[in-house]
Amino acid sequence: MSSIPEDLHYTKEHEWIGGVDDGLTLTVGITAYAAEALGDVVYVQVPEVGASVATGDAVGEVESTKSVSDIFAPVTGEVVEVNQAVVDDPSLVNSDSYGDGWLFRVRLEGSADDLLSPEEYTALTSGES
């Protein structure tokens, strides 16, 4: 399994969130763990810029040669940017899930309290509770 970056936060649905400690605009992607489980990603649908999203809502999807999985909003806010590069080349989710494979950015409304720390996400993905 890939290493889990220490500077990000995570959800139980395998999204990662960057920028939680830096400000109000957060970057969202899916984890390398999820990308590996999906296999070769062939299609990515992300929310539109300006869309309002709420924590836990399905806001897009990732399709691989094996299955289709929903992307869930990890926080409540407004989508302020989408990664057109990953829409054009979905394989970026597999090759660089924590870098060029990011999905969208959200202007946070409220808090981001229900996110997992890197240690908690490591425990989740290694089968510990």
PAPA-157986 format. One record per residue: x, y, z of N, C-alpha, C in turn. Coordinates in pm, whole numbers, always signed. Atoms other than C-alpha are relative to their C-alpha. Layout:
residues N
<node n_u="X" n_v="Y" n_w="Z" ca_u="X" ca_v="Y" ca_w="Z" c_u="X" c_v="Y" c_w="Z"/>
...
This chain:
residues 129
<node n_u="+83" n_v="-118" n_w="+0" ca_u="+0" ca_v="+0" ca_w="+0" c_u="+88" c_v="+124" c_w="+0"/>
<node n_u="-73" n_v="-126" n_w="+6" ca_u="+111" ca_v="+356" ca_w="-67" c_u="+10" c_v="+64" c_w="+137"/>
<node n_u="-12" n_v="-73" n_w="-125" ca_u="+233" ca_v="+578" ca_w="+211" c_u="-111" c_v="+105" c_w="+8"/>
<node n_u="+109" n_v="-95" n_w="-24" ca_u="-25" ca_v="+812" ca_w="+364" c_u="+63" c_v="+132" c_w="+43"/>
<node n_u="-61" n_v="-129" n_w="-34" ca_u="+84" ca_v="+1178" ca_w="+359" c_u="-46" c_v="+51" c_w="+137"/>
<node n_u="+26" n_v="-49" n_w="-136" ca_u="+108" ca_v="+1328" ca_w="+707" c_u="-62" c_v="+139" c_w="+3"/>
<node n_u="+50" n_v="-137" n_w="+0" ca_u="+1" ca_v="+1678" ca_w="+598" c_u="-145" c_v="+12" c_w="-49"/>
<node n_u="+137" n_v="+0" n_w="+48" ca_u="-349" ca_v="+1576" ca_w="+485" c_u="-93" c_v="-57" c_w="+106"/>
<node n_u="+103" n_v="+63" n_w="-81" ca_u="-676" ca_v="+1475" ca_w="+650" c_u="-80" c_v="-92" c_w="-92"/>
<node n_u="+64" n_v="+105" n_w="+78" ca_u="-900" ca_v="+1189" ca_w="+539" c_u="-144" c_v="-23" c_w="+45"/>
<node n_u="+134" n_v="+42" n_w="-37" ca_u="-1255" ca_v="+1054" ca_w="+536" c_u="-6" c_v="-152" c_w="-1"/>
<node n_u="+19" n_v="+146" n_w="-1" ca_u="-1383" ca_v="+703" ca_w="+598" c_u="-35" c_v="-51" c_w="-140"/>
<node n_u="+34" n_v="+36" n_w="+138" ca_u="-1493" ca_v="+708" ca_w="+231" c_u="+120" c_v="+11" c_w="-93"/>
<node n_u="-129" n_v="+1" n_w="+72" ca_u="-1126" ca_v="+744" ca_w="+122" c_u="+24" c_v="+125" c_w="-85"/>
<node n_u="-42" n_v="-126" n_w="+59" ca_u="-1115" ca_v="+1109" ca_w="+20" c_u="+110" c_v="+60" c_w="+87"/>
<node n_u="-99" n_v="-77" n_w="-77" ca_u="-818" ca_v="+1322" ca_w="+123" c_u="-32" c_v="+148" c_w="-14"/>
<node n_u="+29" n_v="-143" n_w="-5" ca_u="-838" ca_v="+1689" ca_w="+214" c_u="+129" c_v="+71" c_w="+40"/>
<node n_u="-119" n_v="-78" n_w="-31" ca_u="-548" ca_v="+1933" ca_w="+202" c_u="-37" c_v="+143" c_w="+31"/>
<node n_u="+21" n_v="-139" n_w="-32" ca_u="-523" ca_v="+2280" ca_w="+345" c_u="-86" c_v="+25" c_w="+122"/>
<node n_u="+87" n_v="-16" n_w="-116" ca_u="-731" ca_v="+2216" ca_w="+657" c_u="+60" c_v="+95" c_w="+101"/>
<node n_u="-66" n_v="-86" n_w="-98" ca_u="-473" ca_v="+2391" ca_w="+874" c_u="+45" c_v="+133" c_w="-58"/>
<node n_u="-57" n_v="-117" n_w="+67" ca_u="-387" ca_v="+2657" ca_w="+618" c_u="-101" c_v="+111" c_w="-30"/>
<node n_u="+96" n_v="-103" n_w="+39" ca_u="-711" ca_v="+2840" ca_w="+544" c_u="-135" c_v="-57" c_w="-31"/>
<node n_u="+139" n_v="+36" n_w="+25" ca_u="-1060" ca_v="+2821" ca_w="+411" c_u="-23" c_v="-70" c_w="-133"/>
<node n_u="+17" n_v="+71" n_w="+127" ca_u="-999" ca_v="+2674" ca_w="+65" c_u="+73" c_v="-133" c_w="+9"/>
<node n_u="-54" n_v="+133" n_w="-18" ca_u="-947" ca_v="+2300" ca_w="+77" c_u="+6" c_v="-74" c_w="-133"/>
<node n_u="-15" n_v="+83" n_w="+119" ca_u="-822" ca_v="+2064" ca_w="-194" c_u="-46" c_v="-141" c_w="+34"/>
<node n_u="+59" n_v="+132" n_w="-23" ca_u="-1003" ca_v="+1730" ca_w="-229" c_u="+46" c_v="-96" c_w="-110"/>
<node n_u="-33" n_v="+106" n_w="+95" ca_u="-894" ca_v="+1406" ca_w="-393" c_u="-37" c_v="-134" c_w="+61"/>
<node n_u="+19" n_v="+133" n_w="-59" ca_u="-924" ca_v="+1031" ca_w="-347" c_u="+138" c_v="-56" c_w="+33"/>
<node n_u="-127" n_v="+52" n_w="-48" ca_u="-655" ca_v="+840" ca_w="-164" c_u="+60" c_v="-104" c_w="-94"/>
<node n_u="-68" n_v="+104" n_w="+77" ca_u="-399" ca_v="+612" ca_w="-320" c_u="-60" c_v="-137" c_w="+33"/>
<node n_u="+65" n_v="+125" n_w="-40" ca_u="-564" ca_v="+330" ca_w="-123" c_u="-125" c_v="-24" c_w="-85"/>
<node n_u="+121" n_v="+12" n_w="+81" ca_u="-893" ca_v="+397" ca_w="-304" c_u="+34" c_v="-20" c_w="-147"/>
<node n_u="-39" n_v="+12" n_w="+141" ca_u="-721" ca_v="+441" ca_w="-641" c_u="+50" c_v="-141" c_w="-31"/>
<node n_u="-50" n_v="+136" n_w="+20" ca_u="-543" ca_v="+106" ca_w="-599" c_u="-115" c_v="-100" c_w="+1"/>
<node n_u="+114" n_v="+91" n_w="-7" ca_u="-870" ca_v="-64" ca_w="-502" c_u="-86" c_v="+9" c_w="-127"/>
<node n_u="+80" n_v="-19" n_w="+120" ca_u="-1047" ca_v="+84" ca_w="-806" c_u="+64" c_v="-63" c_w="-123"/>
<node n_u="-69" n_v="+44" n_w="+121" ca_u="-783" ca_v="-19" ca_w="-1058" c_u="+16" c_v="+119" c_w="-94"/>
<node n_u="-26" n_v="-106" n_w="+98" ca_u="-731" ca_v="+179" ca_w="-1378" c_u="-121" c_v="+92" c_w="-14"/>
<node n_u="+108" n_v="-98" n_w="+9" ca_u="-942" ca_v="+496" ca_w="-1359" c_u="-12" c_v="+49" c_w="-143"/>
<node n_u="+23" n_v="-36" n_w="+140" ca_u="-1099" ca_v="+577" ca_w="-1697" c_u="-92" c_v="+121" c_w="-16"/>
<node n_u="+94" n_v="-113" n_w="+7" ca_u="-1350" ca_v="+854" ca_w="-1612" c_u="-13" c_v="+62" c_w="+137"/>
<node n_u="+21" n_v="-73" n_w="-124" ca_u="-1384" ca_v="+1124" ca_w="-1347" c_u="-104" c_v="+108" c_w="-24"/>
<node n_u="+100" n_v="-108" n_w="+3" ca_u="-1689" ca_v="+1343" ca_w="-1289" c_u="+14" c_v="+76" c_w="+131"/>
<node n_u="-14" n_v="-85" n_w="-118" ca_u="-1640" ca_v="+1635" ca_w="-1050" c_u="-114" c_v="+101" c_w="+2"/>
<node n_u="+105" n_v="-102" n_w="-5" ca_u="-1887" ca_v="+1898" ca_w="-926" c_u="+41" c_v="+124" c_w="-78"/>
<node n_u="-28" n_v="-123" n_w="+74" ca_u="-1916" ca_v="+2224" ca_w="-1118" c_u="+45" c_v="+112" c_w="+92"/>
<node n_u="-39" n_v="-120" n_w="-75" ca_u="-1750" ca_v="+2545" ca_w="-1003" c_u="-127" c_v="+77" c_w="+34"/>
<node n_u="+118" n_v="-73" n_w="-48" ca_u="-2004" ca_v="+2737" ca_w="-797" c_u="-102" c_v="-89" c_w="+69"/>
<node n_u="+94" n_v="+92" n_w="-64" ca_u="-2184" ca_v="+2425" ca_w="-678" c_u="+18" c_v="+3" c_w="+151"/>
<node n_u="-4" n_v="+15" n_w="-146" ca_u="-2275" ca_v="+2407" ca_w="-310" c_u="+1" c_v="-148" c_w="+32"/>
<node n_u="-9" n_v="+140" n_w="-40" ca_u="-2176" ca_v="+2079" ca_w="-148" c_u="-13" c_v="-8" c_w="+152"/>
<node n_u="+16" n_v="+22" n_w="-143" ca_u="-2258" ca_v="+1938" ca_w="+194" c_u="+70" c_v="-128" c_w="+41"/>
<node n_u="-73" n_v="+116" n_w="-51" ca_u="-2057" ca_v="+1695" ca_w="+403" c_u="-82" c_v="-127" c_w="-18"/>
<node n_u="+63" n_v="+130" n_w="+18" ca_u="-2140" ca_v="+1339" ca_w="+303" c_u="-80" c_v="-16" c_w="-128"/>
<node n_u="+75" n_v="+9" n_w="+126" ca_u="-2322" ca_v="+1424" ca_w="-21" c_u="+86" c_v="-58" c_w="-111"/>
<node n_u="-68" n_v="+46" n_w="+120" ca_u="-2227" ca_v="+1237" ca_w="-338" c_u="+7" c_v="+118" c_w="-96"/>
<node n_u="-19" n_v="-120" n_w="+84" ca_u="-2080" ca_v="+1512" ca_w="-560" c_u="+66" c_v="-31" c_w="-134"/>
<node n_u="-63" n_v="+39" n_w="+125" ca_u="-1919" ca_v="+1317" ca_w="-842" c_u="+24" c_v="-148" c_w="+1"/>
<node n_u="-31" n_v="+143" n_w="+2" ca_u="-1788" ca_v="+979" ca_w="-942" c_u="+131" c_v="-26" c_w="-71"/>
<node n_u="-122" n_v="+50" n_w="+62" ca_u="-1480" ca_v="+789" ca_w="-1040" c_u="-34" c_v="-137" c_w="-56"/>
<node n_u="+28" n_v="+127" n_w="+66" ca_u="-1514" ca_v="+508" ca_w="-1291" c_u="+131" c_v="-65" c_w="-40"/>
<node n_u="-119" n_v="+75" n_w="+39" ca_u="-1254" ca_v="+239" ca_w="-1339" c_u="-42" c_v="-116" c_w="-89"/>
<node n_u="+31" n_v="+117" n_w="+81" ca_u="-1230" ca_v="-70" ca_w="-1551" c_u="-73" c_v="-105" c_w="+81"/>
<node n_u="+65" n_v="+96" n_w="-88" ca_u="-1366" ca_v="-259" ca_w="-1247" c_u="-135" c_v="+46" c_w="+53"/>
<node n_u="+122" n_v="-46" n_w="-68" ca_u="-1638" ca_v="-37" ca_w="-1097" c_u="-16" c_v="+151" c_w="-11"/>
<node n_u="+27" n_v="-143" n_w="-12" ca_u="-1793" ca_v="+305" ca_w="-1042" c_u="-17" c_v="+31" c_w="+148"/>
<node n_u="+10" n_v="-39" n_w="-140" ca_u="-1754" ca_v="+480" ca_w="-706" c_u="-36" c_v="+147" c_w="+10"/>
<node n_u="+35" n_v="-138" n_w="-25" ca_u="-1911" ca_v="+797" ca_w="-575" c_u="+114" c_v="+74" c_w="+66"/>
<node n_u="-88" n_v="-91" n_w="-73" ca_u="-1702" ca_v="+1093" ca_w="-462" c_u="-91" c_v="+74" c_w="+97"/>
<node n_u="+81" n_v="-65" n_w="-102" ca_u="-1839" ca_v="+1232" ca_w="-136" c_u="+67" c_v="+129" c_w="+45"/>
<node n_u="-53" n_v="-126" n_w="-51" ca_u="-1801" ca_v="+1589" ca_w="-15" c_u="+49" c_v="-22" c_w="+143"/>
<node n_u="-51" n_v="+19" n_w="-135" ca_u="-1574" ca_v="+1577" ca_w="+291" c_u="-36" c_v="+114" c_w="+94"/>
<node n_u="+37" n_v="-119" n_w="-77" ca_u="-1687" ca_v="+1923" ca_w="+403" c_u="-115" c_v="+72" c_w="-72"/>
<node n_u="+103" n_v="-84" n_w="+59" ca_u="-1963" ca_v="+2174" ca_w="+342" c_u="+65" c_v="+128" c_w="-53"/>
<node n_u="-56" n_v="-122" n_w="+56" ca_u="-1884" ca_v="+2465" ca_w="+113" c_u="-38" c_v="+17" c_w="-145"/>
<node n_u="+22" n_v="-30" n_w="+141" ca_u="-1873" ca_v="+2603" ca_w="-239" c_u="+120" c_v="-44" c_w="-82"/>
<node n_u="-109" n_v="+43" n_w="+89" ca_u="-1669" ca_v="+2446" ca_w="-519" c_u="+53" c_v="+124" c_w="-70"/>
<node n_u="-61" n_v="-120" n_w="+59" ca_u="-1425" ca_v="+2714" ca_w="-633" c_u="+95" c_v="-32" c_w="-115"/>
<node n_u="-90" n_v="+39" n_w="+109" ca_u="-1204" ca_v="+2515" ca_w="-872" c_u="-12" c_v="-151" c_w="-22"/>
<node n_u="-7" n_v="+142" n_w="+31" ca_u="-1200" ca_v="+2181" ca_w="-1051" c_u="+129" c_v="-26" c_w="-77"/>
<node n_u="-124" n_v="+36" n_w="+67" ca_u="-897" ca_v="+1998" ca_w="-1185" c_u="-34" c_v="-53" c_w="-140"/>
<node n_u="+33" n_v="+40" n_w="+137" ca_u="-961" ca_v="+1992" ca_w="-1560" c_u="+99" c_v="-103" c_w="-52"/>
<node n_u="-100" n_v="+98" n_w="+46" ca_u="-638" ca_v="+1795" ca_w="-1610" c_u="-42" c_v="-142" c_w="+34"/>
<node n_u="+41" n_v="+135" n_w="-39" ca_u="-782" ca_v="+1497" ca_w="-1420" c_u="-127" c_v="-42" c_w="-74"/>
<node n_u="+117" n_v="+32" n_w="+82" ca_u="-1109" ca_v="+1519" ca_w="-1615" c_u="+48" c_v="-45" c_w="-139"/>
<node n_u="-55" n_v="+32" n_w="+132" ca_u="-907" ca_v="+1513" ca_w="-1939" c_u="+84" c_v="-128" c_w="+1"/>
<node n_u="-87" n_v="+117" n_w="-12" ca_u="-668" ca_v="+1242" ca_w="-1814" c_u="-24" c_v="-67" c_w="+136"/>
<node n_u="+36" n_v="+62" n_w="-128" ca_u="-835" ca_v="+1032" ca_w="-1540" c_u="+110" c_v="-88" c_w="+60"/>
<node n_u="-106" n_v="+86" n_w="-52" ca_u="-524" ca_v="+812" ca_w="-1509" c_u="+87" c_v="+72" c_w="+103"/>
<node n_u="-74" n_v="-75" n_w="-102" ca_u="-372" ca_v="+1093" ca_w="-1297" c_u="-40" c_v="-42" c_w="+140"/>
<node n_u="+45" n_v="+49" n_w="-130" ca_u="-582" ca_v="+957" ca_w="-1010" c_u="+85" c_v="-119" c_w="+44"/>
<node n_u="-84" n_v="+116" n_w="-32" ca_u="-378" ca_v="+636" ca_w="-1028" c_u="+147" c_v="+37" c_w="+14"/>
<node n_u="-145" n_v="-26" n_w="+4" ca_u="-37" ca_v="+782" ca_w="-1108" c_u="+46" c_v="+103" c_w="+103"/>
<node n_u="-41" n_v="-106" n_w="-93" ca_u="-39" ca_v="+1082" ca_w="-869" c_u="-120" c_v="+47" c_w="+80"/>
<node n_u="+126" n_v="-32" n_w="-69" ca_u="-345" ca_v="+1070" ca_w="-643" c_u="+13" c_v="+114" c_w="+99"/>
<node n_u="-18" n_v="-109" n_w="-98" ca_u="-196" ca_v="+1312" ca_w="-386" c_u="+61" c_v="+126" c_w="-61"/>
<node n_u="-59" n_v="-116" n_w="+67" ca_u="-53" ca_v="+1552" ca_w="-644" c_u="-88" c_v="+46" c_w="-114"/>
<node n_u="+73" n_v="-44" n_w="+118" ca_u="-170" ca_v="+1615" ca_w="-1000" c_u="-138" c_v="-63" c_w="-13"/>
<node n_u="+129" n_v="+68" n_w="+7" ca_u="-464" ca_v="+1378" ca_w="-944" c_u="-107" c_v="+54" c_w="+93"/>
<node n_u="+104" n_v="-60" n_w="-84" ca_u="-652" ca_v="+1612" ca_w="-709" c_u="-125" c_v="+25" c_w="-83"/>
<node n_u="+127" n_v="-8" n_w="+71" ca_u="-1021" ca_v="+1655" ca_w="-796" c_u="-62" c_v="+139" c_w="-3"/>
<node n_u="+62" n_v="-132" n_w="-4" ca_u="-1163" ca_v="+1989" ca_w="-679" c_u="+39" c_v="+73" c_w="+128"/>
<node n_u="-28" n_v="-83" n_w="-118" ca_u="-1125" ca_v="+2275" ca_w="-431" c_u="-130" c_v="+61" c_w="+49"/>
<node n_u="+122" n_v="-47" n_w="-66" ca_u="-1390" ca_v="+2389" ca_w="-184" c_u="+34" c_v="+114" c_w="+94"/>
<node n_u="-9" n_v="-105" n_w="-101" ca_u="-1429" ca_v="+2714" ca_w="+8" c_u="-83" c_v="-46" c_w="+118"/>
<node n_u="+63" n_v="+59" n_w="-117" ca_u="-1510" ca_v="+2583" ca_w="+353" c_u="-103" c_v="+92" c_w="+62"/>
<node n_u="+104" n_v="-69" n_w="-78" ca_u="-1833" ca_v="+2687" ca_w="+523" c_u="-22" c_v="-83" c_w="+125"/>
<node n_u="+12" n_v="+76" n_w="-124" ca_u="-1839" ca_v="+2584" ca_w="+887" c_u="+134" c_v="-60" c_w="+37"/>
<node n_u="-123" n_v="+61" n_w="-49" ca_u="-1586" ca_v="+2340" ca_w="+1024" c_u="+32" c_v="-128" c_w="-77"/>
<node n_u="-45" n_v="+125" n_w="+60" ca_u="-1388" ca_v="+2041" ca_w="+909" c_u="+40" c_v="-95" c_w="+112"/>
<node n_u="-34" n_v="+73" n_w="-121" ca_u="-1402" ca_v="+1861" ca_w="+1242" c_u="-7" c_v="-151" c_w="-11"/>
<node n_u="+23" n_v="+145" n_w="+4" ca_u="-1510" ca_v="+1512" ca_w="+1134" c_u="+98" c_v="-75" c_w="-88"/>
<node n_u="-99" n_v="+64" n_w="+86" ca_u="-1198" ca_v="+1432" ca_w="+936" c_u="+94" c_v="-88" c_w="+82"/>
<node n_u="-94" n_v="+90" n_w="-66" ca_u="-953" ca_v="+1155" ca_w="+1018" c_u="+143" c_v="+53" c_w="-12"/>
<node n_u="-143" n_v="-31" n_w="+5" ca_u="-590" ca_v="+1218" ca_w="+1106" c_u="+70" c_v="-107" c_w="-85"/>
<node n_u="-73" n_v="+103" n_w="+74" ca_u="-324" ca_v="+1033" ca_w="+907" c_u="+9" c_v="-132" c_w="+79"/>
<node n_u="-9" n_v="+120" n_w="-83" ca_u="-289" ca_v="+790" ca_w="+1199" c_u="-132" c_v="-76" c_w="+2"/>
<node n_u="+132" n_v="+64" n_w="+0" ca_u="-663" ca_v="+723" ca_w="+1212" c_u="-29" c_v="-64" c_w="-135"/>
<node n_u="+23" n_v="+58" n_w="+132" ca_u="-676" ca_v="+669" ca_w="+836" c_u="+88" c_v="-123" c_w="-23"/>
<node n_u="-86" n_v="+117" n_w="+10" ca_u="-380" ca_v="+431" ca_w="+853" c_u="-64" c_v="-118" c_w="+72"/>
<node n_u="+67" n_v="+108" n_w="-75" ca_u="-566" ca_v="+229" ca_w="+1118" c_u="-121" c_v="-51" c_w="-79"/>
<node n_u="+118" n_v="+39" n_w="+77" ca_u="-881" ca_v="+229" ca_w="+902" c_u="+39" c_v="-90" c_w="-118"/>
<node n_u="-37" n_v="+73" n_w="+122" ca_u="-702" ca_v="+104" ca_w="+591" c_u="+83" c_v="-125" c_w="+28"/>
<node n_u="-74" n_v="+121" n_w="-33" ca_u="-497" ca_v="-156" ca_w="+774" c_u="-88" c_v="-100" c_w="+74"/>
<node n_u="+94" n_v="+94" n_w="-60" ca_u="-809" ca_v="-317" ca_w="+920" c_u="-10" c_v="+7" c_w="+150"/>
<node n_u="+10" n_v="-16" n_w="-145" ca_u="-758" ca_v="-198" ca_w="+1276" c_u="-120" c_v="+88" c_w="+32"/>
<node n_u="+111" n_v="-87" n_w="-38" ca_u="-1035" ca_v="-28" ca_w="+1469" c_u="+35" c_v="+83" c_w="+120"/>
